[in-house]
């Protein structure tokens, strides 16, 4: 998630699985593929099994750093039985837009980056694991819905 405002911007990374969610990571500056791979190594890779068990599928959106050749090579090198879902924005978990709505609801504005980071962290901490499970459980139906309408956007 990234959001610009008068005093700067904040970029964060987070993941969730059926069993738990990751820590939220506040990223510094614009990210490139190598930086993204470091985030995955330091945050996702170490806790992937704890989030989803021994067999898990990692899904991401179509950001250029996600689709970089070096990122695919990184996944191929690291792959120990995880699946890598295709990167289709229509099938995102929709946690990011929900988090944005919670942080900025009611036209909330933040005076400093520190305030914004605190608000993001607070909402991430409040994120309910049952809600994450429901999103994961709905993925099967959402995949079929996207196929049924020829790859167009679906509403969830």
C-alpha positions as CSV (number, residue, x, y, z in Angstrom):
1,X,0.0,0.0,0.0
2,X,1.3,3.4,-0.7
3,X,-0.4,6.8,-0.3
4,X,1.0,10.2,-0.9
5,X,0.1,13.2,1.2
6,X,1.4,16.7,1.7
7,X,4.1,15.6,4.1
8,X,5.5,12.7,2.2
9,X,4.5,9.1,1.5
10,X,4.6,5.7,3.2
11,X,4.9,2.4,1.5
12,X,4.2,-0.8,3.4
13,X,4.4,-4.6,2.8
14,X,2.4,-7.2,4.6
15,X,1.1,-10.7,4.0
16,X,-1.5,-13.0,5.6
17,X,-2.3,-16.6,5.5
18,X,-4.8,-19.0,6.8
19,X,-3.1,-19.3,10.2
20,X,-1.7,-15.8,10.8
21,X,-0.5,-12.6,9.3
22,X,3.0,-11.2,8.9
23,X,4.4,-8.2,10.6
24,X,3.8,-5.1,8.6
25,X,7.0,-3.7,7.1
26,X,7.5,0.0,6.4
27,X,9.6,0.4,3.3
28,X,12.1,3.2,2.6
29,X,11.8,5.0,-0.7
30,X,11.0,3.6,-4.1
31,X,11.4,-0.2,-4.3
32,X,13.2,-2.1,-7.0
33,X,13.2,-5.9,-7.6
34,X,16.3,-6.5,-5.5
35,X,14.8,-4.6,-2.5
36,X,11.5,-6.5,-2.9
37,X,13.4,-9.8,-2.9
38,X,15.1,-8.7,0.4
39,X,11.7,-8.0,1.9
40,X,10.5,-11.5,0.8
41,X,13.7,-13.1,2.2
42,X,13.5,-11.3,5.5
43,X,9.8,-11.3,6.2
44,X,7.8,-13.7,4.0
45,X,10.1,-16.6,3.6
46,X,10.8,-17.1,7.3
47,X,7.2,-17.2,8.2
48,X,5.4,-18.6,5.2
49,X,4.8,-22.1,6.6
50,X,3.6,-20.5,9.9
51,X,1.0,-18.5,7.9
52,X,-0.3,-21.3,5.8
53,X,1.3,-24.7,6.5
54,X,3.7,-26.8,4.5
55,X,2.0,-26.3,1.1
56,X,1.2,-22.7,0.4
57,X,0.8,-20.4,-2.6
58,X,2.1,-16.9,-2.7
59,X,0.1,-14.4,-4.6
60,X,1.0,-10.9,-5.5
61,X,-0.2,-8.2,-7.9
62,X,1.2,-7.0,-11.2
63,X,3.7,-4.4,-9.8
64,X,6.8,-4.3,-12.0
65,X,9.1,-5.5,-9.2
66,X,6.8,-8.5,-8.7
67,X,7.1,-9.4,-12.4
68,X,10.8,-8.7,-12.8
69,X,12.8,-11.5,-14.3
70,X,15.1,-11.5,-11.3
71,X,12.1,-11.9,-9.0
72,X,11.0,-15.0,-10.9
73,X,14.5,-16.3,-10.7
74,X,14.6,-15.6,-7.0
75,X,11.4,-17.6,-6.5
76,X,12.7,-20.5,-8.7
77,X,15.9,-20.6,-6.6
78,X,14.0,-20.5,-3.3
79,X,11.1,-22.7,-4.2
80,X,10.8,-25.6,-1.8
81,X,7.3,-26.7,-2.7
82,X,5.5,-23.4,-2.6
83,X,3.3,-22.5,-5.5
84,X,3.4,-19.0,-7.1
85,X,0.0,-17.9,-8.2
86,X,-0.3,-15.9,-11.4
87,X,-0.1,-12.2,-10.8
88,X,-3.7,-11.1,-11.6
89,X,-4.9,-7.9,-9.8
90,X,-8.5,-9.0,-10.1
91,X,-7.7,-11.8,-7.7
92,X,-6.0,-9.8,-5.0
93,X,-7.1,-10.4,-1.5
94,X,-8.7,-7.0,-1.2
95,X,-7.1,-6.5,2.2
96,X,-5.1,-3.5,0.9
97,X,-8.2,-1.4,-0.1
98,X,-9.9,-2.3,3.2
99,X,-6.8,-1.2,5.1
100,X,-6.7,2.1,3.2
101,X,-10.4,2.7,3.9
102,X,-9.8,2.1,7.6
103,X,-6.8,4.3,7.8
104,X,-8.3,7.2,5.8
105,X,-12.0,6.7,6.7
106,X,-14.0,9.9,7.3
107,X,-11.4,11.9,5.3
108,X,-8.8,11.4,8.1
109,X,-5.6,13.3,7.4
110,X,-2.3,12.9,9.1
111,X,0.1,15.7,9.9
112,X,3.3,13.6,9.9
113,X,4.6,10.3,8.5
114,X,4.9,9.1,12.1
115,X,1.2,9.6,12.7
116,X,0.3,7.8,9.4
117,X,2.6,4.9,10.3
118,X,1.0,4.6,13.7
119,X,-2.5,4.5,12.2
120,X,-1.5,1.9,9.6
121,X,0.2,-0.3,12.3
122,X,-2.9,0.1,14.6
123,X,-5.3,-1.0,11.8
124,X,-3.0,-3.9,10.8
125,X,-2.9,-5.1,14.4
126,X,-6.7,-5.0,14.6
127,X,-7.1,-7.0,11.4
128,X,-9.1,-10.1,12.3
129,X,-7.7,-13.5,11.3
130,X,-11.3,-14.9,10.6
131,X,-11.6,-12.2,7.9
132,X,-8.4,-13.3,6.3
133,X,-9.7,-16.9,6.3
134,X,-12.9,-15.8,4.6
135,X,-10.9,-14.0,1.9
136,X,-8.8,-17.1,1.3
137,X,-11.8,-19.4,1.3
138,X,-13.5,-17.2,-1.3
139,X,-10.5,-17.4,-3.7
140,X,-11.8,-20.6,-5.5
141,X,-15.1,-19.0,-6.4
142,X,-13.5,-15.7,-7.4
143,X,-11.1,-17.5,-9.8
144,X,-14.1,-19.2,-11.5
145,X,-16.0,-15.8,-11.6
146,X,-13.0,-14.2,-13.4
147,X,-12.8,-17.0,-15.9
148,X,-16.5,-17.0,-16.5
149,X,-16.5,-13.3,-17.5
150,X,-13.4,-13.5,-19.6
151,X,-10.9,-12.0,-17.3
152,X,-12.7,-8.8,-16.5
153,X,-12.9,-7.3,-13.1
154,X,-15.2,-8.8,-10.5
155,X,-16.7,-7.1,-7.4
156,X,-16.0,-8.5,-4.0
